[in-house]
Structures are given as structure tokens and as C-alpha cells.
Amino acid sequence: MPHLPHLTGESFKIIIIMLIGWTSFAFGDVMSKFLTQSYPPSLVVTYSAIVGITILGSYIYAQKGISGFKWHQPKYCAMRMILSGLISLSVVMALSYIPIADMYGITFSAPFFTVLLTFYFLKEQVGLHRWLSVIVGFVGVLILLGPQFDDFNIGLLYAFIGMICMSANGVLIRKIGHGEYMPNFILISVLGHFFVSLIFSAKHIFLPSPIEFLEFIFYGLLILGGISLTTYAFTHAKNMASIAPLVYVQVIWGVLCGYFIFNDLPTLTTWIGLTIVVSAGLYMIHKENKLRRTVNH
């Protein structure tokens, strides 16, 4: 049986880094759900962002001094900072109300909305397979949400806000391109987490105990690790389409942790909707990869 690097065309190193990165995000989501049972979601984001800012800021200053913090495209970087903050806060808020699997089912539809946004704002051509993926993916989300609409949970709204911001952020990253120093580009996101969440958490600020301090540090390291590892993998991969499906490892961890830690067993509609969304995403990635190979040859 052919091994994974052969199937994707990527090195084993990049695949492992990407898998660890998405796993770090998944366990960060688990930690977030755990922490929001005791602390306001905005406070969880604020304290975890302080961890990331401290580590990234120290690294950038040691490598490049003050010049390492310069933004070459300030308008777009500011927009990315705001969107990143909204994404982080929305996801954490969603996880405080709904199961991890449901949250993933909604946020994993972000690539489909990114297609719509790139068509409208960047005037990119959208082929038949992309439109088909968008339609099927949207149907999957509707199925996943079906029963919950009868008893609306505000966590679903937060997940939708996060998904829309993820889509807009994806378009913005394509607009920015590779013009920014990568560690500082990551720091921009973490700064967004801090400033947006601080607006809501300022009245809840307190001095954590040693145990609480370690909990926030651990969560901050998981999120920072996820951002750093996936960013590295995407920037060093031969092509993004070949490793993009690895994001769905989050579903495995999310379902397992949701069941064993929080006793959240996905409903039948969650399974069906999630399967449709993931299948549509894999189909779109496969067609994009196939098209790229055709163009290159």
C-alpha cells in the first residue's frame, strides 16, 4: 500500500508538522472548552494571547530588533488583526455553548465561503467543481444544524461568525501575499486575539493563581503551536492542495475528546452533515490538485 508522502507528493517532515499543528489546534479547542466552564471566554482568549505575544515578541526582537515589527502593508495587516481576533473569540464563545463536533461542522464550511468571496472581491474564476462543492457543503451545514434550529443555541451563531471571519481572513491572506516577515505575520494574529478579547474581558481581569496561570499558559502554547506549525507547513509545502486535507484530523480528535472528556456524543444529523461537509471539501481539494497538475504539465 502506498504511504502518505507518496500519495500527497510531500515530504514526511511536512506531513508530520502539519498533523501536529492541527492536533495542537484540536487540543487547544478542548482546553478552551474546559477553561470556559470556569472563566469568561473573552478572558481565556486574552490570557492565552499574552502568552503568544510574550514568546513571539521576544523571538522577533532577538532576531531583527525593532525593525522586525514593521508592517509593510499596514491597512491589510490591521484588517487581519481584527479578523483574527474575531475568529478566536467567536470559536471560544461557540465552544462554551455547543459540542466540538458541531463547531467543526460549521467552521469547516469556511473554504466554500472563501470561494464565494474570492469570486466577488478578487474576481477569480470559479469553475463548476467549486460551485458544486459550495452547494454541497452548504447543504451539509444545513443538515448538521437542522434539529438545533428548533431550539436555537447562540453557540451556533458564534460558530457562524467565526466561519465568516475565517473566510474573509483567507481572502485577505491571499491579498497580502508573502510580503510580511512570517513571525511578525503570526504575531499580528495573536495581537488581534488580545485586543479584540480585551474589549470584553477588561472587567473580568484578575491575578491568576499558580495553577490557573499554568492552565492559561498551556492553552496559549497549544494555540501558538498550531498557528506556527501550520503556517510553516503551508509556506514550505510543494503545494497547499496536497496537505490541506490533513485539517480534518481535527474532526477525529474533536469527536474523541468530545465523547471521552465532555460526554458529547454527536447526533445522527451531526454525523451526516459533518460527513457531507468534509466530503465536499476533499472533493474540492482533489479537483484543485488535479487541475494544478494539468496546468503544470
N, C-alpha and C positions, 0 to 999 in steps of 0.2 A: 504494500500500500504506500503511495507517495506521501512523504512527510510534508508538514505545513510550509516550510520555507520553499519547497519545490512548487507547491500549489499556488503560493502567492507571489513568488519571484523575489521575495525579500529575504534578507539575512536573518538567521535565527536570533541574533542580538536585537535587531529592531523589533521583531515579533515579541520577544520576551519583555522588552522595555515597554511596549505598548500594552501588553496584557497586565503587567504590574501597575502601569499608570491607571488603566480603567478599574483595576481591582482596588487601587488606593482610593479612587473616587467612590466606588461602591461601599467600601467600609467607612469612608467619610460620611456617606449618606446614612449609614447605620448609626454611626456615632452621633450624627446630627439629630436623628430621631430619638435617640436615647437622651441627649442633653436637653432637648426641648420639652421633655417631660418634667424637668426641674427648673429650667430657666427660660426667659422670653427668647423667642427665635432670633430677634434682632441682636440681642446681647451675645448669643452664641456666635453669630457671624462677626460681630465687632471684635470680640476677644480672639477669635481664630485669625482674623485679618491682621491683628497686631503681631502675631507670631510670624506670619508670612512677610510683613513689612520689615520686621527686625532682621530676619535672615537674608532676604533679598537685598535690602538696603545696605547691609554690611558687606555682602558679596560684591555688589556693583561698585561701592565706594572703594573697596580694596583693589578692584581690577582697573577701574577707569577714573576714580576720583569723582568730582562734581560733574564732569562732562558726561559721565555715564548716565546721568538722569535727564539728559536733554531729550525733548520730543521733537522729532523732525517734521511731524505733521500734527501740530497741536490740536487743531479742530477735530480731526478724526480720533486722535488719542483720547481727547476729553469725552467724546461720544462713546468710545469703547469703555472708558472707565465707568460711565454712568450705566451702560447696558450690563456690564459685568456685575456691578453692584446689585442691580435689579434681579439679575439671574440668580445670584447667590441667595439673596433674601427671599425671593419667591420660592425657590426649591426648598429651603429650610422651613419656610412657613407651610408649604404644601405637605412636607413630611411630618409636620406636627399634627396634621389632621387626617391624612389618608395613608394606606399601605404603600410600601416602597414599590411594589409591582405596578400598582395603578399610576403612581407618579411617573415611572419609567415609560409606561404605555403612552402617556400624553407627551412627555418631553421628547421621546424618540421620534415623534412626528415632525420635529423641527426641520430636518433636512427637506421635507416636502414643501414646507412653507418657505424655506430658503430659495427653492426653485422658483416659486411664485414671485418672491421679492426681487430676485436677480432678473427675472423676465421683465418686471415692471420698472425697476430703478436702473439696472445696468444694461438693459436692452439686449440680454443674451438670448440666443436662440434656444427654444425649449422643444426637444423632439417628442415624438409620440410616446416613447417609453417613459419619459419623465412625467408627462401628463398622466399617463396610466398609473404610474407609481403614486403620484399625488392623490389621485382619486381613490385608489385602493387603500392607501394609507389613511386617508380621511375617514373612509368607511370603517376601517379598523378602530379608529379612535371613537367613533360614534357607537360602535358595538360595545367597546370597553366601558363607555360611560353610561350606556343605556339605562340600567336599573337605578343608577345613582341620581339621575335627573329627577326621579320621583321624590327623592329626599335629598335635595341639593346640599352638598358639603362644600363649604368655602375653600377647602383644600384643593378642590378641582379647579377653582378659579385661579388660585395661586399657581398651580401647575401650568395652566394655560398661559398666564402672564409670563412665566419663566420660559415656556416654549416659544412664544412670540419674540421675546427678547433674545433667545438663542438664535433664532432665525435671522433677526436683524443684525446680530453680532457677527454671524457667519458672513453676511454680505459685506459688513464693514471691514472685516479682516481681509477679504478679497480686494476691497477698495484700497486699503492701506498697503498691501503687498508685503515686501520684505525690507522696507525702508527703516525699520526701527531695530535698535540693539535688543536682542532677544530677551536677556534677563530683565531689562527695563520694560519691555513689552509685557512680560508676565507681571511685573510689579504694578503696571497700570491697572491690570485686572484686580489685583489684591487691594490696591488703593480704593478702587471702586467699591469693593466689598465693605471696606472700612467706613468710607464717608457716607454711603447710602444707608447702611445699617445704623450708623451713629445717630442719624436724624431721629430714629425711632427708639434707640436704646439709651440715649443720654440720661433719661430719668431713672433708668434701672442700674446704672453703673455702680459697682461695689468692688471692694478689695477681696479677690478670691482667697479661699483658704489654700494651703499647700496641695490638698487633694484636688480641689476644683481647678487650681492653676494647672496641674498636670493633665487634667481632662481636656481643658481648652488647648493646651499645647499639643496634645496628641491629635485632637481634631484638626488643628491648624496645620500640623505636619502632613496629615493624610491628604488634605485638600491641596496644599502646596506641592506635595509629591505627585499628585495626579496631574496638576497643571503642568509642572515641569517635565515629567516623563512623557506625557502625550505630546506636548509641544516639541520636545526633542525628537520623538519618533516621527512625527509628521514632517518636520523640517529635514530629516535625514533619510526618509524613505525614498525608494526609487519612484513610487507614485502613491498618492494618498488612497486611491481606489482599492489597492491591493490589501491595505491593512485596516481600512475603515470598518469592515465587518466585525473586527475584534471588539468594538464598543459594546457589542451585545453580550459580552462576558458579564457585564453589569446585571443583566437580567438574571443570570444564573445565581450570582451572589445575592442579588436583591430578593429573589424568591426564597432561597435557602435561609438567609438571615431573617427575613420577614417571618418565616414559619417557625424556626427554632428559637429565635430571640423574642419576637413580639407576638407570636402565635397568630400571625396574619396569613391565613390560607387563601390564596387567590380564588375568586369565584370563577364559575364557568365562563361568564362573559369576559372577565379579565383575561383568562387564558386564550379565548378565541380572538379577542381584539388585539392582544399583545402579539399573538402569532401572525395575524394579518399585517400589523404594522411592521414587525421585523422582516417578514417575507417580502413585503413591498420594498423595504429599504435594501435588502440583499439583492433583489431583482434590479433595482436602480443602480446599485454599485457594480453589479455584474455587467450590465449593459454599458455603463460608463467605461469600465475597464476594457471591454471588448472593442468599443469604439476607439479608445485611445490606441490600442494595438493596431487596429486597422489603419488609422491615420499615420502612425509611426512607420508602418511597413508599406 
